[in-house]
Amino acid sequence: MLREMERGNHHHLPSLDGLHGQSIEVASLLKALAHPVRLQLATKLAEGEYSVGALENMIGVHQPSLSQQLGVLRTAGIVDTRRESKQIFYRLSDERAASLIQSLANIFVVLE
């Protein structure tokens, strides 16, 4: 595909003209996801809502570090929370992040 792009065959790519005006917003989203734990969290939360305890078990990161990374995602507006009694549940709230995660899966996940 890179060779096609070098030759000017851009038929696989949408127009990127509008991206220039949103470069700060795009960079902020990429920066928020540019950490292995945050990317794993966002990928898992793209599947549905999970409690902190469930995320800890699924991802294998202990609670203090997990909470720190969830805080970064929350501050960036990528996730929302909901409290139920003493449990906090997280869910992906940014459709752009969900689309980006799907695109990354399409690029990097090899189906067997």
HUVEN-V29854 format. One line per field, one symbol per residue. burial: I if it has 24 or more other C-alpha atoms within 12 Angstrom, else O. Layout:
BEGIN
burial->???
END
This chain:
BEGIN
burial->OOOOOOOOOOOOOOOOOOOOOOOOOOOOIOOIIOOOIIIIIIIIIIOOIIIIOOIIOOIOOOOOOIIOIIIIIIOIIIIIIOOOOOOOIIIIIOOOIIOOIOOOOOOOOOOO
END
